[in-house]
Amino acid sequence: MMSPRAGNEHQQIVAELTAILVEVIDRKPWMLRLFQLTDGKLLETGRSTIENGTVLESQVVTLGFRLLPGQPRPQIEVTHTGGQRWII
């Protein structure tokens, strides 16, 4: 989900979904945020920026997500525990 909305307004929208896992792409500044459903609430479980290089590991699916430098905008690396890798 890519949202142009400012602040945390998108969290209210996402909370209404019946999602187990949500990846949010923030653009100012660029950041990936991973939310997972815990006890009926979507809780942020991690953040990945170009600076920190953190891989966001899902507890729901066997995928990891990381923000990478790119032009004209950053890219997202998706990795599977089986060794597959995609850049989107």
C-alpha positions in Angstrom: 0.0 0.0 0.0 1.5 3.3 -1.0 -0.2 6.3 0.6 0.3 10.0 -0.1 -1.5 10.7 3.2 0.5 12.7 5.8 1.1 11.5 9.4 -0.5 8.3 10.7 -3.9 8.7 9.1 -3.2 5.6 7.0 -3.0 3.5 10.2 -6.7 4.2 10.8 -7.5 3.0 7.3 -5.3 0.0 7.6 -6.8 -0.9 11.0 -10.2 -1.3 9.4 -8.8 -4.0 7.1 -8.8 -7.6 8.1 -5.1 -7.9 7.3 -2.6 -10.1 9.1 0.4 -8.3 7.5 0.7 -4.8 6.1 3.8 -3.2 4.5 3.6 0.6 4.4 5.8 2.7 2.1 6.4 6.2 3.5 7.9 8.8 1.1 9.0 11.7 3.3 11.4 10.4 4.4 11.6 7.1 2.4 10.9 4.3 4.8 9.3 0.8 4.9 7.2 0.0 7.9 5.9 -3.5 8.7 2.7 -4.0 10.7 1.5 -7.4 11.9 -1.8 -8.3 13.6 -1.3 -9.1 17.3 -4.2 -9.6 19.7 -6.6 -7.9 17.2 -4.4 -4.8 16.7 -2.0 -3.9 13.9 1.3 -3.2 15.6 4.4 -1.8 13.9 7.1 -4.5 14.1 9.9 -2.7 12.3 11.2 0.0 10.0 13.7 -0.2 7.1 15.4 2.9 5.7 18.3 3.2 3.2 20.5 4.4 6.1 19.8 1.4 8.5 19.5 -1.4 5.9 17.2 -3.3 8.2 15.5 -6.4 6.8 11.9 -6.6 8.0 11.2 -10.3 8.6 7.5 -11.3 8.5 6.3 -13.7 11.2 3.3 -14.5 8.9 4.9 -15.3 5.5 8.4 -16.4 4.8 9.5 -13.1 3.3 11.8 -10.3 4.3 11.6 -6.7 3.0 14.4 -4.0 2.8 14.6 -0.6 1.3 17.5 -0.1 -1.1 19.0 3.0 -2.8 17.7 3.6 -6.3 17.0 6.2 -8.9 14.6 8.1 -9.3 13.4 6.5 -6.0 14.5 3.7 -3.7 13.7 0.1 -4.5 12.3 -2.7 -2.3 14.2 -5.9 -2.0 11.9 -8.9 -1.2 13.7 -12.1 -0.1 12.3 -15.6 0.5 13.8 -17.9 3.2 14.4 -20.4 0.4 16.9 -18.0 -1.2 14.8 -16.3 -3.9 15.2 -12.6 -4.2 13.1 -9.9 -6.1 13.7 -6.2 -6.5 10.6 -4.1 -7.0 
